[in-house]
Amino acid sequence: MTDSEDVMLAGRDIGLFVGVFTMTATWVGGGYINGTAEAVYDPLQGLLLCQAPIGYALSLVVGGVFFANKMRSLGYVTMLDPLQAKYGERMCGLLFIPALLGEIFWSAAILAALGATIAVVIGINGTISVIVSACIAMLYTLFGGLYAVAYTDVVQLFCIFVGLWLSIPFAMTHPAVHSITTNSTRWIGSLSADDAAQYVDNLLMLILGGIPWQVYFQRVLSARTARGAQMLSYMASLGCLIMAIPSILIGAVAASTDWSATEYNGTLDNIIIPSERKLVLPLVLQYLCPPAVSFVGLGAISAAVMSSADSSVFSAASMFAHNVVKALFPATSERCILFAMKGSILVVGGFACLLGIMIKSIYDLWFLSSDLVYVILFPQLISVLFIPFTNTYGSLAGFLVGLFLRLTSGERTIGLPALFRYPGYDYEAGLQRAPVKTIAMLGSLVVSTLVSYLMHRLWLAGKLEGRRDFFRCMRREAQAPVNGHSIISDTKEIDAVKAAEVSIKQRDAVVKETEQEKEEEDEEDEEEREAADAGVPLTTFEKGKTK
């Protein structure tokens, strides 16, 4: 293991205890605990429509069953390694873009959540808190690598757990709060038949779209063993569910509160106005808890923010250094790779901090980036790990089709109109009722598979050798040895590849022999013409000699 890989993966020496904590803390960030409380409180959602806890938990289970063991066993360093080995540096660079945007927007969203929280609880400028928190997270990540990120996650997760649970008894016993069981239908919510397709679509996006993130695979690949990588995924899924409980209770408390009986004056018909519903958790800390408890709860939110922000920034920096810089400059020393990684930590962290301060719709951008990760990266990861004949042609076709299908279906949160209206389209609300994200994801996967298979068969037939192989990738993609392993595991497939190579070599030999015979005949004819011009006819012996 090189020096840079040691920093990225903590020497592949993360044990089960630390691994479970760092995996759980990575998902249980500021957006997770704030968003869960907001969804439970929101009159239009409620607990039944609060999908993040169950979605992320199932995502970790699915990742552990199908991906963790395989990725760790093959000894990859980043999530992009199998894509780079199979599709080449250029296609990998294209797939790096949605992965990078997802990490940046995720960091920016949780930093923005911290700024809003501190502005409510303490009343100071949230910009200062965002900058300070980002600087602290970048500082220990810069010098400690994954070791620092993982071990601070243990402390941060403990702070989240204690801080939130400490505030719940005080919030529940506040005079303005009614029993959460009295009007439970208010915060439990309901699911209508019209929303069923969207519900499944968003849930699948959380479950399957939560897998192709470097922040997840960095923990998987740092585990000591492949079995350990699976176990930390399973146990972290349970940790995500447990850590959601206090946020759910806080949302239920907020829904059972007579806010007109508190000092808060931002209500409309005794309901928090929509623009401030994302601040439900800090509002409960501020107006339903004593100042000291509010301060401890604020510390819990700050810990949650840093536990996720440092992970996502470090993950983006790792992909850039290992899959971009190292690919562009293969002869680069390990010291330069480390410098590139540290420099990208500062750039990515600084950019995320800037977005968290300046852009108000950061949650929408983060949601869209998660959407693109699901639509684009998940089919690519499925193909490269489980479809032996996949290749660059199919990968590019799937990328373009998935992007096209998703963008043309529209996105109301960013004002993108729908060019294609699927069955059940709500013209009044301008909303797609069909599962457009999953349709785009499946479209990408199907097109990628079909195009890959077509190009693979053409190559086996000898019609894609030489210049016809535009990307010059078929032979590499057919075998794709990575760390001593071949992505093709079917013996018949390997025999077919070898037979095709032999057939091509034999045909090249025949063509070469034919060209040589033609050249010899041309030389013979030339000598005959020269002799005839000189008036000296060739004898039969001389003719045979020229041959």
C-alpha positions in Angstrom: 0.0 0.0 0.0 1.4 3.4 -1.0 1.6 6.4 1.3 -1.4 8.1 -0.3 -3.5 5.0 -0.1 -2.6 4.6 3.5 -3.9 8.1 4.3 -7.1 7.5 2.2 -7.9 4.2 3.8 -6.2 4.4 7.2 -4.0 1.5 6.3 -7.1 -0.7 5.8 -6.9 -1.1 9.6 -10.3 0.2 10.7 -11.8 -2.3 13.1 -15.5 -3.1 13.6 -16.1 -0.7 16.6 -14.6 2.4 15.0 -15.9 1.4 11.6 -19.5 1.2 12.8 -19.3 4.5 14.5 -17.7 6.3 11.5 -20.1 4.8 9.0 -23.1 5.7 11.2 -21.8 9.3 11.8 -21.3 9.8 8.1 -25.0 9.3 7.4 -26.3 10.9 10.6 -25.3 14.4 9.7 -26.9 17.8 10.2 -29.3 17.2 7.3 -30.3 13.8 8.7 -31.3 14.9 12.2 -32.7 18.3 11.0 -34.5 16.8 8.0 -36.1 14.0 10.0 -37.5 16.4 12.6 -38.8 18.7 9.9 -40.5 15.8 7.9 -42.2 14.5 11.0 -43.5 18.0 11.9 -44.6 19.0 8.4 -48.4 18.8 8.1 -48.0 17.6 4.5 -45.6 14.8 5.4 -45.4 13.2 8.8 -43.6 10.0 10.0 -45.0 7.8 7.2 -43.5 10.1 4.6 -40.2 10.6 6.5 -38.1 8.2 4.3 -34.5 9.1 5.2 -34.1 6.8 8.3 -35.5 3.7 6.7 -34.1 4.5 3.3 -30.5 5.0 4.5 -30.7 2.0 6.8 -31.9 -0.3 3.9 -29.2 1.3 1.7 -26.5 0.1 4.1 -28.0 -3.4 4.2 -28.2 -3.6 0.4 -24.6 -2.2 0.1 -23.4 -4.8 2.6 -25.1 -7.7 0.8 -24.1 -6.9 -2.8 -21.2 -4.5 -2.9 -19.1 -4.3 0.3 -17.6 -7.8 0.1 -16.9 -7.6 -3.7 -15.3 -4.2 -3.6 -13.2 -4.9 -0.5 -12.1 -8.4 -1.9 -10.9 -6.8 -5.1 -8.7 -4.4 -3.1 -9.9 -1.1 -4.7 -8.9 2.2 -3.2 -11.9 4.4 -4.3 -15.4 3.8 -5.7 -14.2 4.9 -9.2 -11.4 2.3 -9.4 -13.5 -0.4 -11.1 -15.0 2.2 -13.5 -11.5 3.5 -14.4 -10.1 0.0 -14.9 -13.0 -1.1 -17.1 -13.9 2.1 -19.0 -10.7 4.1 -19.1 -9.5 7.4 -17.7 -11.7 9.6 -19.9 -15.0 7.9 -19.1 -14.0 7.7 -15.4 -13.4 11.5 -15.5 -16.9 12.0 -16.8 -18.4 9.9 -14.1 -16.3 11.8 -11.5 -18.4 14.9 -12.1 -21.7 13.7 -10.5 -19.8 12.0 -7.7 -17.9 15.3 -7.0 -21.1 17.4 -7.1 -22.9 15.1 -4.8 -20.2 15.3 -2.1 -19.8 19.1 -2.5 -23.6 19.8 -2.3 -24.0 17.4 0.6 -21.3 19.3 2.6 -22.8 22.6 1.7 -26.3 21.6 2.7 -25.2 20.5 6.2 -23.0 23.5 6.7 -26.0 25.7 5.8 -28.1 23.8 8.3 -25.6 24.6 11.0 -25.6 28.3 10.2 -29.3 28.5 10.4 -29.4 26.5 13.6 -26.9 28.8 15.4 -28.6 31.9 14.1 -31.8 30.7 15.8 -30.4 29.3 19.1 -27.7 31.9 19.8 -28.8 34.7 17.6 -25.3 35.4 16.1 -24.5 35.5 12.4 -24.6 32.0 11.0 -21.9 32.8 8.5 -19.3 32.9 11.2 -20.3 29.5 12.6 -20.3 27.9 9.1 -16.7 29.2 8.4 -15.4 28.1 11.9 -17.0 24.7 11.6 -15.7 24.2 8.1 -12.2 25.3 9.1 -12.1 22.9 12.1 -13.3 20.0 10.0 -10.8 20.7 7.2 -7.9 21.2 9.7 -8.0 17.8 11.4 -8.9 16.1 8.1 -5.9 17.8 6.4 -3.4 16.5 8.9 -4.9 13.2 10.0 -6.6 11.7 6.9 -9.1 9.0 7.4 -7.6 8.2 10.8 -8.7 11.6 12.1 -12.0 11.5 10.4 -12.9 8.0 11.8 -11.8 8.6 15.4 -13.4 12.0 15.7 -16.6 10.4 14.3 -16.7 8.3 17.4 -16.7 11.3 19.7 -19.1 13.3 17.5 -21.7 10.5 17.4 -21.6 10.2 21.2 -22.2 14.0 21.4 -25.2 13.7 19.0 -26.7 10.9 21.0 -26.3 12.6 24.4 -27.2 16.1 23.3 -30.5 15.2 21.6 -31.7 12.7 24.2 -30.9 15.2 26.9 -33.2 17.8 25.3 -36.2 15.5 24.9 -37.4 15.3 28.5 -37.3 19.1 28.9 -39.1 19.6 25.6 -41.9 17.1 26.4 -42.5 18.5 29.8 -42.8 22.2 28.7 -46.2 23.7 29.6 -47.1 24.5 26.0 -46.6 20.9 24.8 -49.4 18.4 24.8 -48.9 14.6 24.9 -47.6 13.3 21.6 -50.1 10.5 21.8 -53.1 12.8 22.1 -53.0 13.9 18.5 -50.7 11.3 17.0 -52.4 11.4 13.6 -51.0 14.9 13.2 -47.4 13.8 13.2 -47.8 10.2 11.9 -49.3 11.5 8.7 -50.8 9.5 5.8 -50.0 8.2 2.4 -52.5 8.7 -0.5 -52.8 6.4 -3.5 -51.9 9.3 -5.8 -48.5 9.6 -4.1 -47.7 5.9 -4.0 -45.5 5.9 -7.2 -43.6 8.9 -6.0 -43.2 7.4 -2.6 -41.6 4.3 -4.0 -39.5 6.3 -6.4 -38.0 8.4 -3.6 -37.5 5.4 -1.4 -35.7 3.6 -4.1 -33.5 6.7 -4.7 -32.6 6.7 -1.0 -31.9 2.9 -0.9 -30.1 2.4 -4.2 -28.9 5.9 -4.8 -27.3 5.9 -1.3 -24.8 3.2 -2.4 -22.6 4.8 -5.1 -21.0 7.4 -2.8 -17.3 7.5 -2.1 -18.1 8.5 1.5 -19.7 5.0 1.9 -17.1 3.0 0.0 -14.2 4.7 1.8 -15.3 3.1 5.0 -16.0 -0.3 3.3 -12.5 -0.3 1.7 -10.8 0.7 4.9 -12.1 -2.4 6.8 -9.6 -5.0 7.7 -11.5 -7.8 5.9 -14.2 -8.2 3.4 -16.4 -9.8 6.0 -15.7 -6.9 8.3 -16.8 -4.5 5.6 -20.1 -6.3 5.4 -20.6 -6.3 9.2 -20.0 -2.6 9.6 -22.6 -1.9 6.9 -25.2 -4.1 8.7 -24.5 -2.6 12.1 -24.4 1.0 10.8 -27.8 0.5 9.4 -29.1 -0.3 12.8 -27.2 2.7 14.1 -29.0 5.0 11.6 -32.4 3.8 12.8 -31.5 4.3 16.5 -30.1 7.8 15.9 -33.3 8.8 14.1 -35.4 8.2 17.2 -34.6 11.5 19.1 -35.2 13.5 15.9 -38.6 11.8 15.3 -39.6 12.5 18.9 -38.6 16.2 18.6 -40.7 16.4 15.4 -43.6 14.9 17.3 -43.1 17.3 20.2 -43.1 20.2 17.8 -46.4 19.0 16.2 -48.0 18.7 19.6 -46.9 22.2 20.8 -49.2 25.2 21.2 -46.6 27.6 19.7 -48.7 30.7 20.6 -48.1 29.9 24.2 -44.3 30.2 23.7 -42.1 33.2 23.0 -41.9 32.2 19.3 -43.9 34.5 17.1 -43.4 33.0 13.7 -46.6 31.0 13.6 -49.6 31.0 11.2 -52.7 29.5 12.8 -50.5 28.0 15.5 -48.3 26.3 12.9 -44.8 27.2 12.1 -44.7 29.1 8.8 -43.4 27.0 5.9 -40.2 29.0 5.4 -39.1 28.2 8.9 -40.1 24.5 9.1 -36.6 23.4 8.3 -35.6 25.0 11.6 -38.0 22.8 13.7 -35.2 21.1 15.7 -33.4 24.4 16.7 -36.8 26.0 17.4 -37.6 23.2 19.9 -34.2 23.6 21.5 -34.6 27.4 21.7 -38.2 27.8 23.0 -39.0 24.5 24.7 -35.7 23.8 26.6 -33.7 25.7 29.2 -30.7 27.7 27.9 -28.1 25.2 29.1 -29.9 22.3 27.5 -30.2 24.3 24.3 -26.5 24.9 24.3 -25.8 21.2 24.6 -28.3 20.4 21.9 -26.6 23.0 19.7 -23.3 21.1 20.3 -25.0 17.9 19.1 -26.0 19.6 15.9 -22.5 21.0 15.4 -21.0 17.5 16.0 -23.4 16.1 13.4 -22.4 18.6 10.9 -18.7 18.1 11.3 -19.1 14.3 11.3 -20.6 14.4 7.8 -18.8 17.5 6.3 -15.3 16.2 7.0 -16.2 12.8 5.5 -17.6 14.1 2.3 -14.8 16.7 1.7 -12.2 14.0 2.3 -14.0 11.6 0.0 -14.1 14.1 -2.9 -10.4 14.9 -2.3 -9.5 11.2 -2.4 -11.2 10.6 -5.7 -9.6 13.6 -7.2 -6.1 12.7 -6.1 -6.3 9.0 -6.9 -8.5 8.9 -10.0 -7.8 12.2 -11.7 -4.3 13.4 -10.7 -2.7 9.9 -10.7 -4.4 9.0 -14.0 -3.2 12.2 -15.7 0.3 12.0 -14.3 1.2 8.3 -13.8 4.8 9.1 -12.9 3.8 11.5 -10.2 5.4 10.8 -6.8 3.5 9.8 -3.7 4.4 13.1 -2.1 2.8 15.0 -5.0 -0.3 12.8 -4.7 -0.6 13.7 -1.0 -0.1 17.4 -1.8 -2.8 17.2 -4.4 -5.2 15.5 -2.0 -4.5 18.1 0.7 -4.9 20.9 -1.7 -8.2 19.5 -3.0 -9.4 19.2 0.6 -9.0 23.0 1.0 -10.6 23.7 -2.4 -13.6 21.4 -2.0 -14.1 22.4 1.6 -13.8 26.1 0.8 -16.2 25.8 -2.1 -18.8 23.9 0.0 -18.5 26.5 2.7 -19.1 29.3 0.2 -22.1 27.5 -1.2 -23.5 26.9 2.3 -23.3 30.7 3.0 -24.5 32.2 -0.3 -27.0 29.8 -1.8 -30.4 29.6 -0.1 -31.7 26.7 -2.3 -28.8 24.4 -1.3 -31.2 21.7 -0.2 -32.7 21.5 -3.7 -29.3 21.4 -5.3 -28.2 18.6 -2.9 -31.4 16.7 -3.7 -30.8 17.0 -7.4 -27.2 15.8 -7.1 -28.5 12.8 -5.1 -30.9 12.3 -7.9 -28.2 12.3 -10.6 -26.1 9.9 -8.5 -29.0 7.5 -8.5 -29.8 7.9 -12.2 -26.2 7.9 -13.5 -23.7 6.3 -11.1 -25.8 3.4 -9.7 -26.3 1.8 -13.2 -22.6 2.2 -13.9 -21.6 0.5 -10.7 -24.1 -2.3 -11.3 -22.7 -2.8 -14.8 -19.0 -2.8 -14.0 -19.4 -5.2 -11.1 -22.0 -7.6 -12.3 -22.2 -7.5 -16.1 -19.0 -9.0 -17.6 -19.3 -7.7 -21.2 -19.9 -4.1 -20.2 -17.6 -1.6 -22.0 -17.0 2.1 -22.6 -19.5 2.4 -25.5 -22.3 1.1 -23.3 -21.2 3.2 -20.4 -21.3 6.4 -22.4 -24.6 5.5 -24.0 -26.2 4.8 -20.6 -24.8 8.0 -19.1 -26.3 10.1 -21.9 -29.7 8.3 -21.9 -30.0 8.5 -18.1 -29.2 12.2 -18.1 -31.6 12.9 -21.0 -34.5 11.0 -19.5 -34.1 12.6 -16.1 -33.7 16.2 -17.3 -36.6 15.9 -19.8 -39.0 14.7 -17.1 -38.6 18.0 -15.3 -37.8 19.1 -11.8 -40.1 21.5 -10.0 -37.6 22.4 -7.3 -35.2 24.1 -9.7 -37.9 25.3 -12.2 -37.0 22.8 -14.9 -40.1 22.2 -17.1 -41.1 18.7 -18.1 -40.7 18.0 -21.9 -42.1 14.5 -21.5 -45.3 14.0 -19.4 -45.6 10.5 -18.2 -49.0 8.9 -17.4 -50.6 10.4 -14.4 -49.0 13.8 -14.9 -50.6 16.5 -12.6 -51.1 19.5 -14.9 -52.5 21.6 -12.2 -49.5 21.2 -9.9 -47.0 20.7 -12.7 -45.9 17.5 -11.1 -44.9 14.1 -12.4 -46.8 11.3 -10.6 -44.8 8.6 -12.3 -41.5 7.2 -10.8 -39.4 9.3 -13.2 -36.1 8.8 -11.3 -36.4 5.0 -11.4 -37.5 5.1 -15.0 -34.4 7.1 -15.9 -32.2 4.8 -13.9 -33.6 1.7 -15.5 -33.4 3.3 -18.9 -29.7 4.0 -18.3 -29.0 0.5 -17.2 -30.9 -1.2 -20.1 -29.3 1.0 -22.8 -25.8 0.5 -21.2 -26.3 -3.3 -21.2 -27.7 -3.5 -24.8 -25.0 -1.3 -26.3 -22.3 -3.0 -24.4 -23.5 -6.4 -25.6 -23.8 -5.3 -29.2 -20.3 -3.8 -29.3 -18.9 -6.9 -27.5 -20.4 -9.3 -30.1 -19.0 -7.1 -32.9 -15.6 -7.3 -31.3 -15.7 -11.0 -30.9 -16.7 -11.2 -34.6 -13.5 -9.3 -35.5 -15.3 -6.2 -36.6 -13.9 -3.7 -34.1 -10.2 -4.2 -34.2 -7.8 -1.4 -35.0 -9.2 1.9 -36.0 -12.8 0.7 -35.8 -12.5 0.5 -32.1 -12.9 4.3 -31.7 -12.2 4.3 -27.9 -9.5 1.6 -28.3 -10.8 -0.2 -25.3 -12.4 -3.5 -26.3 -9.5 -5.8 -25.5 -8.9 -4.1 -22.1 -12.6 -4.0 -21.3 -13.0 -7.7 -22.2 -10.3 -8.8 -19.7 -10.0 -5.8 -17.4 -7.5 -7.3 -14.9 -7.6 -5.3 -11.7 -5.3 -6.3 -8.8 -4.9 -9.7 -10.2 -8.6 -10.3 -10.8 -10.6 -10.4 -14.0 -14.1 -9.0 -14.2 -14.9 -11.8 -16.7 -15.5 -14.9 -14.7 -17.2 -17.1 -17.3 -14.7 -19.6 -18.7 -16.7 -19.8 -22.0 -16.5 -16.1 -22.3 -12.7 -16.1 -21.8 -12.3 -18.9 -24.4 -14.4 -16.9 -26.8 -12.1 -13.9 -26.3 -9.0 -16.0 -26.8 -10.5 -17.6 -29.9 -11.3 -14.2 -31.3 -7.7 -13.1 -30.7 -6.3 -16.2 -32.4 -8.7 -15.7 -35.3 -7.6 -12.1 -35.8 -3.9 -13.1 -35.6 -4.4 -15.8 -38.2 -6.3 -13.5 -40.5 -3.6 -10.9 -40.2 -0.9 -13.5 -41.0 -2.8 -14.6 -44.2 -3.2 -11.0 -45.3 0.5 -10.3 -44.7 1.4 -13.4 -46.7 -0.9 -12.4 -49.6 0.6 -8.9 -49.7 4.2 -10.4 -49.8 3.2 -12.7 -52.7 1.7 -9.7 -54.6 4.8 -7.7 -54.1 7.0 -10.5 -55.5 4.7 -10.9 -58.5 5.0 -7.1 -59.1 8.7 -7.3 -59.0 8.8 -10.2 -61.5 6.6 -8.4 -63.9 8.8 -5.3 -63.6 11.9 -7.4 -64.4 10.2 -8.9 -67.4 9.3 -5.5 -68.7 12.8 -4.2 -68.3 14.3 -7.2 -70.0 11.8 -6.9 -72.9 12.7 -3.2 -73.3 16.4 -4.1 -73.5 15.8 -6.8 -76.1 17.1 -9.6 -73.8 14.4 -12.2 -73.3 14.5 -14.1 -70.0 15.2 -17.8 -70.2 13.0 -20.2 -68.3 15.7 -20.7 -65.8 16.0 -17.0 -65.1 12.2 -16.7 -64.8 12.2 -19.4 -62.2 15.1 -17.7 -60.5 13.2 -14.4 -60.2 10.5 -16.3 -58.3 
